[in-house]
Amino acid sequence: MTAGHIQDFACFTDFDKELVCHWKVAAQTNCSKEFQLWYRKETSSVLNMCVPENEKDSLRCTCTIYPDYFVSGLTFILTLQFNGTVMWNYSVTPALVVKPRAPKNLVIEETENGNFNLSWEESYSSSSLLSGQPVIYEVKYWRKQHPTEISVKAINYQAKSFEITASSLKRGYDYIASLRCNYTDYPAYWSEWSEEVEFRYEYRVKAEDILQMAVPTSCILIVAGSVICYFCFTK
């Protein structure tokens, strides 16, 4: 890729505070010195400039715009310049490129029935446009020692908790859980996966375990006792 060549230009927004645009660049590109991203609202002639930055550990430039408000019909006209030369023109409607913030404050607790209840909070305040909007979640969890063996469960309803059944776990292992969300009226992107929480499914002898062991043991003892009694009687 040559300097100034633009690839994979795209934007997304949390639909609350920021609109983020990024694009691929060649190695050694200094984003803040070589690029300028100009933007204006479709209904306005006032131009504003966003100074891009090099994305950490990636060959991309990233520019973060902080609009003073978001509404469904809002559209921005973008112009990307490289060393003063226009390289890219683009229009973006934030409502069509929503990438929500991940759920926060995950808590996991073992329930009385031996399952594990995962709960969380929405990452938007009550004044946000996304607060209270229909949202779906995906929960994933895996054994800490086996990170490639992941279980993913879809939650297709409004919820703030999910019960991980003990029957889907193996005793004596540490587990890690995380989740992400997607707002169904703004479905362009799923959020990133949330912070992780860790829990352990301990070895515990339960009443049903004792019963499962007791029944066959009792049967064996009864049969053995009958055989002994039979031989004693015949003698």
Secondary structure by P-SEA (a helix, b strand, c coil): cccccccccccccccccbbbbbbbbcccccccccbbbbbbcccccbbbbbbbbccccccbbbbbbbcccccccbbbbbbbbcccccccccccccccccccccccbbbbbbccccbbbbbbbbccccccccccccccbbbbbbccccccbbbbbbbcccccccccccccccccbbbbbbbcccccccccccccccbbbbbbbcccccaaaaaaaaaaaaaaaaaaaaaaaaaaaac
